[in-house]
Amino acid sequence: MTDTTNLPALPDRLSVDPRSPHHVAAVFEHEVGIRFNDKERMDVQEYCISEGWIKVPVGRSVDRKGNPLTVKLKGKVEAFYR
């Protein structure tokens, strides 16, 4: 079981992309889980708990820079450490 005393607090908004202003490297040193509408999702690129949305990739489509195309889904979002 992981020791939760030294884990950084999960932010309200977090992004996987290191170029994003919402990327917090200290959080990604630990395994983060996302529960969306009471189902755990493994493919979340970005989330916002207060606004209630996640961004997930659309298939294998990528933009011209090689980043996955994403779609925003709205619902109940919960973030937790595994």
Helices and strands as residue ranges (DSSP letters): G 4-6, E 13-15, G 27-29, E 32-36, E 39-41, E 46-48, E 53-62, E 68-74, E 77-81
